[in-house]
Amino acid sequence: NGCKLKHRKLHLNIRKHFAVRVAIHLNRLPREAVDSPSLEIFKTQLDMVLGNVL
């Protein structure tokens, strides 16, 4: 039973800090990708950025 309690606490911490972790990654993206007017353009820009990283 102690294992279940620890698992729940970890799960809550992940949910609590999700927005902070997403904001950190969004801040690393170029302005063109973040300010894209549509989801398709965002995906294209993201693919280009990730292609340059790898």
PDB file of N, CA, C and O in Angstrom, chain B, residues numbered from 101:
ATOM      1  N   ASN B 101       0.813  -1.202   0.000  1.00  0.00           N
ATOM      2  CA  ASN B 101       0.000   0.000   0.000  1.00  0.00           C
ATOM      3  C   ASN B 101       0.853   1.263   0.000  1.00  0.00           C
ATOM      4  O   ASN B 101       0.442   2.285  -0.549  1.00  0.00           O
ATOM      5  N   GLY B 102       2.026   1.206   0.603  1.00  0.00           N
ATOM      6  CA  GLY B 102       2.904   2.369   0.615  1.00  0.00           C
ATOM      7  C   GLY B 102       3.346   2.766  -0.781  1.00  0.00           C
ATOM      8  O   GLY B 102       3.555   3.946  -1.061  1.00  0.00           O
ATOM      9  N   CYS B 103       3.485   1.795  -1.645  1.00  0.00           N
ATOM     10  CA  CYS B 103       3.893   2.063  -3.025  1.00  0.00           C
ATOM     11  C   CYS B 103       2.816   2.865  -3.760  1.00  0.00           C
ATOM     12  O   CYS B 103       3.133   3.761  -4.543  1.00  0.00           O
ATOM     13  N   LYS B 104       1.564   2.549  -3.513  1.00  0.00           N
ATOM     14  CA  LYS B 104       0.477   3.270  -4.167  1.00  0.00           C
ATOM     15  C   LYS B 104       0.469   4.738  -3.761  1.00  0.00           C
ATOM     16  O   LYS B 104       0.216   5.610  -4.593  1.00  0.00           O
ATOM     17  N   LEU B 105       0.739   5.014  -2.510  1.00  0.00           N
ATOM     18  CA  LEU B 105       0.751   6.399  -2.052  1.00  0.00           C
ATOM     19  C   LEU B 105       1.864   7.191  -2.716  1.00  0.00           C
ATOM     20  O   LEU B 105       1.654   8.338  -3.111  1.00  0.00           O
ATOM     21  N   LYS B 106       3.035   6.603  -2.844  1.00  0.00           N
ATOM     22  CA  LYS B 106       4.150   7.293  -3.496  1.00  0.00           C
ATOM     23  C   LYS B 106       3.842   7.537  -4.966  1.00  0.00           C
ATOM     24  O   LYS B 106       4.165   8.599  -5.498  1.00  0.00           O
ATOM     25  N   HIS B 107       3.219   6.565  -5.626  1.00  0.00           N
ATOM     26  CA  HIS B 107       2.881   6.709  -7.039  1.00  0.00           C
ATOM     27  C   HIS B 107       1.908   7.873  -7.239  1.00  0.00           C
ATOM     28  O   HIS B 107       2.072   8.663  -8.169  1.00  0.00           O
ATOM     29  N   ARG B 108       0.908   7.980  -6.384  1.00  0.00           N
ATOM     30  CA  ARG B 108      -0.060   9.074  -6.485  1.00  0.00           C
ATOM     31  C   ARG B 108       0.622  10.430  -6.297  1.00  0.00           C
ATOM     32  O   ARG B 108       0.308  11.382  -7.011  1.00  0.00           O
ATOM     33  N   LYS B 109       1.541  10.525  -5.352  1.00  0.00           N
ATOM     34  CA  LYS B 109       2.220  11.791  -5.092  1.00  0.00           C
ATOM     35  C   LYS B 109       3.046  12.202  -6.309  1.00  0.00           C
ATOM     36  O   LYS B 109       3.038  13.372  -6.690  1.00  0.00           O
ATOM     37  N   LEU B 110       3.750  11.267  -6.916  1.00  0.00           N
ATOM     38  CA  LEU B 110       4.534  11.560  -8.109  1.00  0.00           C
ATOM     39  C   LEU B 110       3.622  12.021  -9.239  1.00  0.00           C
ATOM     40  O   LEU B 110       3.935  12.978  -9.947  1.00  0.00           O
ATOM     41  N   HIS B 111       2.505  11.345  -9.402  1.00  0.00           N
ATOM     42  CA  HIS B 111       1.558  11.704 -10.454  1.00  0.00           C
ATOM     43  C   HIS B 111       1.050  13.131 -10.259  1.00  0.00           C
ATOM     44  O   HIS B 111       0.935  13.878 -11.231  1.00  0.00           O
ATOM     45  N   LEU B 112       0.753  13.513  -9.049  1.00  0.00           N
ATOM     46  CA  LEU B 112       0.268  14.864  -8.781  1.00  0.00           C
ATOM     47  C   LEU B 112       1.344  15.905  -9.054  1.00  0.00           C
ATOM     48  O   LEU B 112       1.038  16.987  -9.555  1.00  0.00           O
ATOM     49  N   ASN B 113       2.593  15.601  -8.738  1.00  0.00           N
ATOM     50  CA  ASN B 113       3.682  16.549  -9.003  1.00  0.00           C
ATOM     51  C   ASN B 113       3.871  16.759 -10.497  1.00  0.00           C
ATOM     52  O   ASN B 113       4.136  17.877 -10.939  1.00  0.00           O
ATOM     53  N   ILE B 114       3.737  15.699 -11.276  1.00  0.00           N
ATOM     54  CA  ILE B 114       3.883  15.822 -12.727  1.00  0.00           C
ATOM     55  C   ILE B 114       2.782  16.715 -13.284  1.00  0.00           C
ATOM     56  O   ILE B 114       3.044  17.579 -14.120  1.00  0.00           O
ATOM     57  N   ARG B 115       1.554  16.508 -12.825  1.00  0.00           N
ATOM     58  CA  ARG B 115       0.440  17.329 -13.302  1.00  0.00           C
ATOM     59  C   ARG B 115       0.584  18.782 -12.871  1.00  0.00           C
ATOM     60  O   ARG B 115       0.254  19.695 -13.628  1.00  0.00           O
ATOM     61  N   LYS B 116       1.071  18.994 -11.666  1.00  0.00           N
ATOM     62  CA  LYS B 116       1.165  20.351 -11.127  1.00  0.00           C
ATOM     63  C   LYS B 116       2.158  21.191 -11.928  1.00  0.00           C
ATOM     64  O   LYS B 116       1.910  22.375 -12.157  1.00  0.00           O
ATOM     65  N   HIS B 117       3.243  20.622 -12.346  1.00  0.00           N
ATOM     66  CA  HIS B 117       4.308  21.372 -13.007  1.00  0.00           C
ATOM     67  C   HIS B 117       4.297  21.217 -14.530  1.00  0.00           C
ATOM     68  O   HIS B 117       5.270  21.585 -15.188  1.00  0.00           O
ATOM     69  N   PHE B 118       3.223  20.684 -15.096  1.00  0.00           N
ATOM     70  CA  PHE B 118       3.153  20.462 -16.536  1.00  0.00           C
ATOM     71  C   PHE B 118       3.280  21.770 -17.314  1.00  0.00           C
ATOM     72  O   PHE B 118       4.047  21.845 -18.274  1.00  0.00           O
ATOM     73  N   ALA B 119       2.546  22.788 -16.916  1.00  0.00           N
ATOM     74  CA  ALA B 119       2.565  24.061 -17.637  1.00  0.00           C
ATOM     75  C   ALA B 119       3.945  24.703 -17.601  1.00  0.00           C
ATOM     76  O   ALA B 119       4.367  25.317 -18.581  1.00  0.00           O
ATOM     77  N   VAL B 120       4.640  24.570 -16.502  1.00  0.00           N
ATOM     78  CA  VAL B 120       5.987  25.137 -16.386  1.00  0.00           C
ATOM     79  C   VAL B 120       6.931  24.434 -17.351  1.00  0.00           C
ATOM     80  O   VAL B 120       7.734  25.081 -18.023  1.00  0.00           O
ATOM     81  N   ARG B 121       6.836  23.111 -17.418  1.00  0.00           N
ATOM     82  CA  ARG B 121       7.718  22.365 -18.313  1.00  0.00           C
ATOM     83  C   ARG B 121       7.423  22.668 -19.772  1.00  0.00           C
ATOM     84  O   ARG B 121       8.346  22.756 -20.581  1.00  0.00           O
ATOM     85  N   VAL B 122       6.156  22.829 -20.120  1.00  0.00           N
ATOM     86  CA  VAL B 122       5.795  23.162 -21.497  1.00  0.00           C
ATOM     87  C   VAL B 122       6.308  24.553 -21.849  1.00  0.00           C
ATOM     88  O   VAL B 122       6.821  24.759 -22.949  1.00  0.00           O
ATOM     89  N   ALA B 123       6.179  25.505 -20.939  1.00  0.00           N
ATOM     90  CA  ALA B 123       6.631  26.874 -21.195  1.00  0.00           C
ATOM     91  C   ALA B 123       8.134  26.920 -21.432  1.00  0.00           C
ATOM     92  O   ALA B 123       8.603  27.698 -22.263  1.00  0.00           O
ATOM     93  N   ILE B 124       8.885  26.111 -20.727  1.00  0.00           N
ATOM     94  CA  ILE B 124      10.338  26.073 -20.916  1.00  0.00           C
ATOM     95  C   ILE B 124      10.671  25.651 -22.342  1.00  0.00           C
ATOM     96  O   ILE B 124      11.541  26.245 -22.979  1.00  0.00           O
ATOM     97  N   HIS B 125       9.984  24.629 -22.846  1.00  0.00           N
ATOM     98  CA  HIS B 125      10.253  24.155 -24.206  1.00  0.00           C
ATOM     99  C   HIS B 125       9.745  25.140 -25.254  1.00  0.00           C
ATOM    100  O   HIS B 125      10.381  25.313 -26.294  1.00  0.00           O
ATOM    101  N   LEU B 126       8.617  25.783 -24.998  1.00  0.00           N
ATOM    102  CA  LEU B 126       8.108  26.776 -25.946  1.00  0.00           C
ATOM    103  C   LEU B 126       9.057  27.967 -26.052  1.00  0.00           C
ATOM    104  O   LEU B 126       9.208  28.540 -27.130  1.00  0.00           O
ATOM    105  N   ASN B 127       9.688  28.339 -24.959  1.00  0.00           N
ATOM    106  CA  ASN B 127      10.619  29.467 -24.985  1.00  0.00           C
ATOM    107  C   ASN B 127      11.862  29.163 -25.807  1.00  0.00           C
ATOM    108  O   ASN B 127      12.543  30.087 -26.251  1.00  0.00           O
ATOM    109  N   ARG B 128      12.169  27.906 -26.017  1.00  0.00           N
ATOM    110  CA  ARG B 128      13.344  27.529 -26.806  1.00  0.00           C
ATOM    111  C   ARG B 128      13.070  27.521 -28.306  1.00  0.00           C
ATOM    112  O   ARG B 128      14.002  27.512 -29.110  1.00  0.00           O
ATOM    113  N   LEU B 129      11.793  27.525 -28.684  1.00  0.00           N
ATOM    114  CA  LEU B 129      11.438  27.492 -30.102  1.00  0.00           C
ATOM    115  C   LEU B 129      11.624  28.865 -30.735  1.00  0.00           C
ATOM    116  O   LEU B 129      11.524  29.886 -30.053  1.00  0.00           O
ATOM    117  N   PRO B 130      11.895  28.892 -32.045  1.00  0.00           N
ATOM    118  CA  PRO B 130      11.992  30.181 -32.726  1.00  0.00           C
ATOM    119  C   PRO B 130      10.634  30.891 -32.751  1.00  0.00           C
ATOM    120  O   PRO B 130       9.589  30.246 -32.666  1.00  0.00           O
ATOM    121  N   ARG B 131      10.659  32.179 -32.865  1.00  0.00           N
ATOM    122  CA  ARG B 131       9.434  32.994 -32.842  1.00  0.00           C
ATOM    123  C   ARG B 131       8.480  32.591 -33.971  1.00  0.00           C
ATOM    124  O   ARG B 131       7.264  32.617 -33.781  1.00  0.00           O
ATOM    125  N   GLU B 132       9.011  32.219 -35.143  1.00  0.00           N
ATOM    126  CA  GLU B 132       8.162  31.852 -36.278  1.00  0.00           C
ATOM    127  C   GLU B 132       7.295  30.641 -35.958  1.00  0.00           C
ATOM    128  O   GLU B 132       6.143  30.564 -36.385  1.00  0.00           O
ATOM    129  N   ALA B 133       7.849  29.701 -35.209  1.00  0.00           N
ATOM    130  CA  ALA B 133       7.091  28.496 -34.865  1.00  0.00           C
ATOM    131  C   ALA B 133       6.015  28.803 -33.830  1.00  0.00           C
ATOM    132  O   ALA B 133       4.893  28.308 -33.938  1.00  0.00           O
ATOM    133  N   VAL B 134       6.340  29.601 -32.845  1.00  0.00           N
ATOM    134  CA  VAL B 134       5.392  29.886 -31.766  1.00  0.00           C
ATOM    135  C   VAL B 134       4.248  30.767 -32.261  1.00  0.00           C
ATOM    136  O   VAL B 134       3.101  30.569 -31.860  1.00  0.00           O
ATOM    137  N   ASP B 135       4.540  31.723 -33.115  1.00  0.00           N
ATOM    138  CA  ASP B 135       3.522  32.668 -33.589  1.00  0.00           C
ATOM    139  C   ASP B 135       2.820  32.209 -34.858  1.00  0.00           C
ATOM    140  O   ASP B 135       2.162  33.019 -35.512  1.00  0.00           O
ATOM    141  N   SER B 136       2.934  30.955 -35.224  1.00  0.00           N
ATOM    142  CA  SER B 136       2.321  30.477 -36.459  1.00  0.00           C
ATOM    143  C   SER B 136       0.799  30.556 -36.370  1.00  0.00           C
ATOM    144  O   SER B 136       0.215  30.277 -35.322  1.00  0.00           O
ATOM    145  N   PRO B 137       0.158  30.942 -37.483  1.00  0.00           N
ATOM    146  CA  PRO B 137      -1.295  31.155 -37.458  1.00  0.00           C
ATOM    147  C   PRO B 137      -2.127  29.877 -37.445  1.00  0.00           C
ATOM    148  O   PRO B 137      -3.296  29.916 -37.061  1.00  0.00           O
ATOM    149  N   SER B 138      -1.560  28.756 -37.852  1.00  0.00           N
ATOM    150  CA  SER B 138      -2.346  27.522 -37.875  1.00  0.00           C
ATOM    151  C   SER B 138      -1.519  26.362 -37.331  1.00  0.00           C
ATOM    152  O   SER B 138      -0.297  26.446 -37.203  1.00  0.00           O
ATOM    153  N   LEU B 139      -2.212  25.295 -37.019  1.00  0.00           N
ATOM    154  CA  LEU B 139      -1.552  24.112 -36.477  1.00  0.00           C
ATOM    155  C   LEU B 139      -0.645  23.469 -37.516  1.00  0.00           C
ATOM    156  O   LEU B 139       0.436  22.989 -37.176  1.00  0.00           O
ATOM    157  N   GLU B 140      -1.062  23.453 -38.756  1.00  0.00           N
ATOM    158  CA  GLU B 140      -0.245  22.849 -39.813  1.00  0.00           C
ATOM    159  C   GLU B 140       1.074  23.600 -39.990  1.00  0.00           C
ATOM    160  O   GLU B 140       2.122  22.974 -40.153  1.00  0.00           O
ATOM    161  N   ILE B 141       1.035  24.904 -39.959  1.00  0.00           N
ATOM    162  CA  ILE B 141       2.265  25.698 -40.081  1.00  0.00           C
ATOM    163  C   ILE B 141       3.146  25.471 -38.860  1.00  0.00           C
ATOM    164  O   ILE B 141       4.367  25.369 -38.983  1.00  0.00           O
ATOM    165  N   PHE B 142       2.531  25.391 -37.678  1.00  0.00           N
ATOM    166  CA  PHE B 142       3.293  25.109 -36.466  1.00  0.00           C
ATOM    167  C   PHE B 142       3.997  23.764 -36.577  1.00  0.00           C
ATOM    168  O   PHE B 142       5.169  23.650 -36.219  1.00  0.00           O
ATOM    169  N   LYS B 143       3.298  22.745 -37.068  1.00  0.00           N
ATOM    170  CA  LYS B 143       3.903  21.420 -37.218  1.00  0.00           C
ATOM    171  C   LYS B 143       5.066  21.458 -38.199  1.00  0.00           C
ATOM    172  O   LYS B 143       6.098  20.829 -37.968  1.00  0.00           O
ATOM    173  N   THR B 144       4.902  22.191 -39.285  1.00  0.00           N
ATOM    174  CA  THR B 144       5.977  22.307 -40.275  1.00  0.00           C
ATOM    175  C   THR B 144       7.200  22.983 -39.665  1.00  0.00           C
ATOM    176  O   THR B 144       8.325  22.515 -39.836  1.00  0.00           O
ATOM    177  N   GLN B 145       6.976  24.077 -38.959  1.00  0.00           N
ATOM    178  CA  GLN B 145       8.079  24.792 -38.310  1.00  0.00           C
ATOM    179  C   GLN B 145       8.755  23.915 -37.259  1.00  0.00           C
ATOM    180  O   GLN B 145       9.980  23.906 -37.139  1.00  0.00           O
ATOM    181  N   LEU B 146       7.943  23.179 -36.498  1.00  0.00           N
ATOM    182  CA  LEU B 146       8.488  22.301 -35.463  1.00  0.00           C
ATOM    183  C   LEU B 146       9.331  21.195 -36.082  1.00  0.00           C
ATOM    184  O   LEU B 146      10.389  20.854 -35.553  1.00  0.00           O
ATOM    185  N   ASP B 147       8.874  20.631 -37.195  1.00  0.00           N
ATOM    186  CA  ASP B 147       9.652  19.601 -37.885  1.00  0.00           C
ATOM    187  C   ASP B 147      10.996  20.151 -38.353  1.00  0.00           C
ATOM    188  O   ASP B 147      12.014  19.464 -38.271  1.00  0.00           O
ATOM    189  N   MET B 148      10.998  21.387 -38.843  1.00  0.00           N
ATOM    190  CA  MET B 148      12.252  21.988 -39.295  1.00  0.00           C
ATOM    191  C   MET B 148      13.199  22.208 -38.124  1.00  0.00           C
ATOM    192  O   MET B 148      14.397  21.951 -38.241  1.00  0.00           O
ATOM    193  N   VAL B 149      12.678  22.680 -37.000  1.00  0.00           N
ATOM    194  CA  VAL B 149      13.516  22.926 -35.822  1.00  0.00           C
ATOM    195  C   VAL B 149      14.080  21.615 -35.296  1.00  0.00           C
ATOM    196  O   VAL B 149      15.270  21.526 -34.995  1.00  0.00           O
ATOM    197  N   LEU B 150      13.237  20.605 -35.185  1.00  0.00           N
ATOM    198  CA  LEU B 150      13.700  19.316 -34.671  1.00  0.00           C
ATOM    199  C   LEU B 150      14.660  18.640 -35.641  1.00  0.00           C
ATOM    200  O   LEU B 150      15.563  17.920 -35.215  1.00  0.00           O
ATOM    201  N   GLY B 151      14.477  18.861 -36.928  1.00  0.00           N
ATOM    202  CA  GLY B 151      15.402  18.312 -37.914  1.00  0.00           C
ATOM    203  C   GLY B 151      16.787  18.920 -37.783  1.00  0.00           C
ATOM    204  O   GLY B 151      17.788  18.237 -38.003  1.00  0.00           O
ATOM    205  N   ASN B 152      16.854  20.193 -37.429  1.00  0.00           N
ATOM    206  CA  ASN B 152      18.145  20.854 -37.237  1.00  0.00           C
ATOM    207  C   ASN B 152      18.829  20.398 -35.960  1.00  0.00           C
ATOM    208  O   ASN B 152      20.058  20.388 -35.881  1.00  0.00           O
ATOM    209  N   VAL B 153      18.039  20.020 -34.955  1.00  0.00           N
ATOM    210  CA  VAL B 153      18.603  19.585 -33.674  1.00  0.00           C
ATOM    211  C   VAL B 153      19.210  18.200 -33.809  1.00  0.00           C
ATOM    212  O   VAL B 153      20.285  17.924 -33.277  1.00  0.00           O
ATOM    213  N   LEU B 154      18.509  17.333 -34.528  1.00  0.00           N
ATOM    214  CA  LEU B 154      18.979  15.952 -34.672  1.00  0.00           C
ATOM    215  C   LEU B 154      19.961  15.881 -35.750  1.00  0.00           C
ATOM    216  O   LEU B 154      20.485  14.805 -36.038  1.00  0.00           O
TER     217      LEU B 154
END
